[in-house]
Amino acid sequence: MSDFTRTIFTAVQTAVKNVYDVDVDEKMLVVETPKDPKMGDYSTSVAMRLARVLHKSPMEIGEGMKEEIAKQFPAASSIEVVKPGFINFRLNHSSFSSAINSIIDAGDDYGKNDSGKGARVLVEWVSANPTGDLHCGHARNAAWGDAICRLMEKSGYDVLREYYINDAGNQIVMLGESLIARYFEHFGKEYPLPENGYHARDIIDIANDIAAKDGEKWLDADPGERLDYFKAEGVKRKLKAIEDDLELYRVHMESWMHETFFYENNSERIRKVLDTMQAKGLTYEKDGALWFRSTEYGDDKDRVLRKSDGTLAYLTPDIANHVYKVERGYPHLVDLWGADHHSYVVRMKAALKALGYPDDTLSVDLIQMVRMVEDGKEVKMSKRTGNAITIRELCEDVGVDAARWFFVSKDVSTQMDFDMKLARTKDNNNPVYYAQYAYSRMHSILTNPDIPAFHKVDSYDRLTDEKETLMLKMMNEFPREVASAAASRKPNKITEYILTFVRTFHSYYNSTRVNVPDDPELTNQRLGLVKAASVTLKNALDLIGVAAPDKM
């Protein structure tokens, strides 16, 4: 909540208690900004929600507590009850404009709020197999997850950013065998390249690097030792490339959790999970395999934990991984998975529930597919390499800012078309350009040598233009927007906020002179408005990983 919504909430909550002796919480009492400014600055429908409880009409309930609300909230210039029972608030202009100095003083911290209340959350995302480059599908996942973390961190959550590395299983064996084949090829020796192996250029490059470093050492080495080495070397080098690409994309991971962690020195963690499930009667054996009774917890069929050949199903170490997350002190888990993982969400939640964890322990956002489009046609391959477009190529083509903005601006629950031509465009048709241009305009105004330097004042009572009031109101609401986007894990709410805000600013800039030479007092107050607007916009852009350039 912003200061105003929080204050209004508390005032109405207190009034309901004082007048009707009823306690209302955030589910019943919601303070909103009306879409129609004529209805006021803020509004609540609590009177309509109380009608069933109090057995009175909403209008009667609202009128009955209007005077008490006014006592609790003196910043309101008017409080009006309108049909069918909305309570509308108009605020004194000074209430809005007083935020200018607070915003300027807060600087980069403006927008911080305590809505997360220190809740510890582990967010796992991207987590692509370390066998190839990150492509545009991963780019959407990476931008969305990073923005979620930024929003939560700004809202007082204690967040751990984690990448889960699938470095066990057949795909890693294929990586190792592919590298060995290319290593042998380097020395003109025969070694079969697996049919399901990896054929990309980077595999050849890694093999050549190993050959240059180790010479012919591995040609006659023990096959098992050789495979282990090439697997480890391949994973290490591919992970370094992934980390470098993520850093280019402004995505920083704090923790890298390996799947092999649960197989090697920590296999007891998997054993402990299986023993616990057996003790709880959650497993049974059939056809030589160990099964989890997941249908008893909402799944459409029971799931294999250990196959008949003794190997573990992928689900088993993944259960151990999620249990370990909680054991590390993170009772709230957020995972970002591909759209094809819908059934996997059910079975993972079933496992955690069966083990006794609360229903809200795990939240999963499924990332829908992306189509890269140019001139109305789908672009599947890179023109340069002939392979899928990588994050690095996309950033080099359209820029990090455009890539981040476009992927965050549309809810990941829907499929999206990424318009590459629009992303490259340097005009107001491109939303990220439009937003950044607003910031550069603000900076230009504030650094114009022909305009006296801004200095803070106690009152900004001359800011009475309708667009000035609207901008002040939106800036005041920014902390609430951040808290809402964090709680719902919807970074696209911030891009919507930014576009509405900069649209208002551009309109204000085009219709109003900030510098009025004959009226230095008004000029200074308008500079204060622009200064506060620049702080708010920069912080909003940062939440989605987009830069705020001084010049365009």
C-alpha positions, -999 to 999 in steps of 0.1 A, spaced: 0 0 0 11 36 -6 9 61 23 -26 72 12 -41 38 6 -27 26 39 -39 56 57 -74 54 42 -75 17 50 -67 23 86 -91 52 89 -120 32 74 -111 1 94 -111 21 126 -144 39 117 -162 5 110 -150 -7 144 -160 24 163 -194 28 146 -205 -8 140 -182 -28 163 -172 -50 133 -136 -60 124 -127 -59 87 -96 -72 70 -79 -67 37 -103 -91 20 -134 -71 29 -119 -36 29 -102 -27 -4 -91 8 -12 -88 15 -50 -82 43 -74 -114 50 -95 -110 47 -132 -131 78 -136 -113 108 -118 -147 124 -113 -154 98 -87 -126 111 -66 -90 101 -58 -97 69 -39 -127 47 -33 -138 17 -12 -168 -6 -16 -166 -18 21 -202 -5 28 -216 -29 2 -196 -58 16 -209 -50 51 -246 -50 40 -251 -87 47 -233 -85 80 -251 -54 93 -285 -61 75 -286 -25 64 -284 -8 30 -249 1 18 -259 38 15 -271 38 51 -239 21 63 -216 46 44 -235 76 56 -234 63 91 -197 62 93 -188 91 70 -183 116 99 -161 91 118 -139 84 87 -134 122 84 -121 123 120 -97 95 112 -86 109 79 -83 148 80 -62 148 47 -95 143 28 -110 175 13 -143 156 8 -158 122 16 -189 113 -4 -211 82 -3 -226 75 -38 -249 48 -51 -249 19 -48 -227 24 -18 -192 35 -28 -173 58 -4 -152 82 -24 -124 104 -12 -108 135 -25 -76 146 -10 -62 180 -2 -38 191 -29 -11 196 -4 -13 159 6 -2 149 -29 25 175 -34 41 170 0 55 137 -14 79 155 -38 105 161 -12 101 125 2 106 110 -32 136 131 -39 151 123 -5 145 86 -9 162 85 -43 169 49 -54 151 36 -24 118 51 -35 92 24 -40 106 3 -12 79 -11 11 75 -37 38 47 -57 23 69 -88 22 75 -85 59 108 -104 57 93 -136 43 120 -159 31 114 -169 -5 136 -191 -28 130 -184 -65 143 -209 -89 142 -201 -126 158 -205 -160 175 -238 -149 181 -248 -185 202 -280 -191 239 -271 -194 242 -287 -228 235 -257 -251 231 -219 -253 202 -201 -237 176 -192 -264 146 -169 -266 123 -192 -247 148 -190 -218 150 -152 -223 114 -148 -214 118 -170 -183 150 -152 -173 135 -117 -176 103 -126 -158 121 -144 -129 146 -116 -124 119 -90 -124 99 -110 -98 131 -111 -76 136 -74 -80 100 -66 -70 101 -89 -40 134 -75 -28 120 -40 -31 90 -51 -11 109 -65 19 110 -102 11 142 -121 19 149 -136 -16 174 -162 -27 179 -164 -65 187 -200 -76 195 -219 -108 190 -257 -106 215 -275 -128 204 -307 -144 239 -322 -146 229 -359 -141 212 -382 -166 215 -392 -202 217 -357 -217 250 -352 -198 263 -385 -210 255 -374 -245 274 -341 -239 304 -360 -227 304 -385 -256 299 -356 -281 329 -339 -267 350 -371 -268 340 -376 -305 351 -341 -314 383 -345 -293 392 -377 -312 383 -359 -345 408 -331 -336 436 -357 -337 422 -374 -368 410 -404 -348 377 -423 -352 351 -421 -324 314 -424 -331 294 -392 -326 262 -402 -308 230 -400 -329 214 -380 -301 245 -361 -293 252 -324 -296 265 -310 -329 268 -273 -323 299 -254 -331 306 -247 -294 311 -285 -288 339 -285 -313 354 -254 -297 354 -269 -263 369 -302 -276 396 -283 -294 404 -263 -262 408 -296 -242 430 -310 -269 452 -278 -268 454 -281 -230 458 -318 -225 472 -330 -257 466 -367 -266 462 -376 -229 427 -389 -233 430 -409 -264 441 -441 -246 427 -432 -212 403 -454 -192 368 -450 -209 350 -444 -176 376 -419 -164 376 -402 -197 338 -399 -199 336 -385 -163 363 -359 -172 346 -348 -205 312 -346 -188 325 -324 -160 345 -302 -183 315 -298 -206 292 -289 -178 317 -264 -163 323 -246 -196 286 -246 -206 276 -232 -172 302 -205 -175 287 -195 -209 252 -195 -194 263 -174 -165 280 -149 -188 249 -146 -210 227 -141 -180 250 -114 -166 248 -97 -201 210 -99 -197 213 -83 -163 202 -115 -145 223 -124 -114 220 -157 -97 232 -161 -61 230 -199 -59 238 -227 -83 223 -260 -71 236 -291 -89 214 -322 -94 245 -343 -89 247 -328 -54 219 -352 -45 235 -383 -61 271 -380 -50 281 -368 -15 245 -361 -5 227 -393 -16 215 -397 19 191 -368 12 174 -389 -14 174 -419 9 159 -399 37 131 -387 15 123 -422 3 125 -436 38 102 -409 50 77 -416 22 78 -453 30 73 -447 67 42 -426 59 28 -453 37 32 -431 6 50 -457 -16 45 -492 -28 63 -517 -51 50 -530 -84 67 -547 -113 100 -542 -96 96 -504 -94 89 -481 -64 58 -460 -68 44 -428 -51 7 -429 -43 3 -395 -58 -33 -401 -69 -42 -397 -32 -30 -361 -34 -47 -349 -66 -25 -365 -94 -41 -383 -123 -19 -414 -118 7 -427 -94 43 -418 -102 75 -439 -104 102 -430 -79 127 -458 -86 126 -477 -119 128 -515 -121 164 -513 -132 173 -495 -99 178 -460 -114 158 -431 -100 131 -412 -119 138 -375 -123 110 -368 -98 129 -383 -69 160 -360 -67 136 -331 -75 116 -339 -44 148 -341 -24 158 -307 -39 125 -290 -29 127 -305 6 163 -292 9 152 -258 -1 128 -257 28 154 -272 51 177 -243 42 152 -219 57 130 -210 28 94 -220 36 81 -203 4 93 -216 -29 87 -201 -64 96 -221 -95 94 -209 -131 89 -238 -155 81 -243 -192 44 -246 -203 49 -283 -209 54 -289 -171 17 -285 -162 13 -321 -149 47 -319 -132 34 -290 -110 6 -314 -98 30 -342 -89 55 -319 -72 29 -302 -51 14 -337 -43 48 -349 -30 53 -319 -8 18 -321 6 22 -358 12 54 -351 32 34 -327 54 43 -293 40 16 -266 38 -3 -263 5 12 -228 -1 48 -240 1 53 -242 -36 41 -217 -62 48 -223 -99 46 -199 -129 44 -217 -162 61 -198 -190 42 -200 -223 58 -202 -257 74 -173 -276 73 -167 -313 100 -145 -327 83 -124 -355 96 -100 -381 74 -84 -408 46 -107 -397 66 -138 -403 80 -162 -377 118 -162 -374 130 -195 -360 166 -194 -367 195 -170 -364 206 -156 -397 242 -158 -386 244 -194 -372 214 -211 -386 205 -222 -351 179 -211 -326 183 -174 -317 203 -172 -284 199 -146 -257 232 -131 -266 223 -127 -303 190 -112 -293 207 -87 -270 232 -78 -297 203 -74 -322 176 -55 -304 194 -45 -272 191 -57 -236 165 -30 -227 141 -39 -255 145 -76 -249 138 -72 -212 109 -49 -217 91 -69 -244 94 -102 -224 82 -86 -192 54 -66 -207 31 -95 -214 19 -120 -188 38 -153 -191 5 -172 -188 -2 -163 -224 17 -171 -256 34 -141 -271 48 -128 -304 81 -109 -300 82 -83 -328 119 -80 -335 114 -51 -360 94 -31 -335 120 -38 -308 147 -23 -329 127 8 -337 139 41 -323 107 60 -321 76 63 -299 60 32 -314 84 12 -295 72 12 -258 106 9 -242 119 38 -264 88 59 -254 95 53 -217 132 59 -219 127 91 -239 105 104 -211 133 99 -187 159 116 -210 135 145 -213 133 148 -176 170 147 -173 174 173 -200 151 197 -182 168 193 -149 203 198 -164 194 227 -188 219 254 -180 194 281 -190 170 270 -162 178 279 -125 189 248 -105 161 232 -85 160 236 -47 135 220 -23 108 241 -7 83 234 20 52 238 -2 44 230 -38 10 247 -38 14 261 -73 12 227 -89 -25 229 -97 -26 218 -133 -48 187 -138 -18 168 -153 4 178 -125 -21 165 -100 -24 132 -119 14 128 -120 16 135 -82 -11 110 -76 6 83 -97 40 89 -80 23 85 -46 9 52 -57 42 38 -69 50 19 -36 16 3 -38 21 -7 -74 54 -23 -65 39 -42 -35 10 -54 -57 32 -66 -85 55 -84 -60 26 -102 -43 10 -113 -75 43 -120 -93 32 -99 -122 60 -77 -134 39 -66 -164 19 -44 -139 51 -23 -137 53 -18 -175 16 -9 -175 23 17 -148 53 30 -166 34 35 -199 5 53 -181 29 75 -162 51 85 -192 21 91 -213 9 116 -188 44 132 -186 47 135 -224 13 152 -225 23 175 -197 56 184 -214 39 192 -247 12 214 -231 30 231 -202 61 252 -199 82 240 -170 105 270 -172 85 302 -167 113 330 -166 89 356 -152 78 333 -124 108 316 -107 87 302 -79 64 283 -103 94 272 -123 111 258 -92 80 239 -81 76 224 -115 113 214 -115 105 196 -82 77 177 -99 100 167 -128 128 157 -103 104 135 -84 91 120 -116 126 112 -128 133 93 -96 101 74 -98 105 65 -135 141 54 -131 132 31 -102 103 17 -121 125 9 -151 151 -7 -128 125 -31 -114 122 -47 -148 159 -45 -156 157 -16 -181 182 13 -181 172 49 -177 195 68 -202 203 105 -197 203 109 -235 186 92 -264 
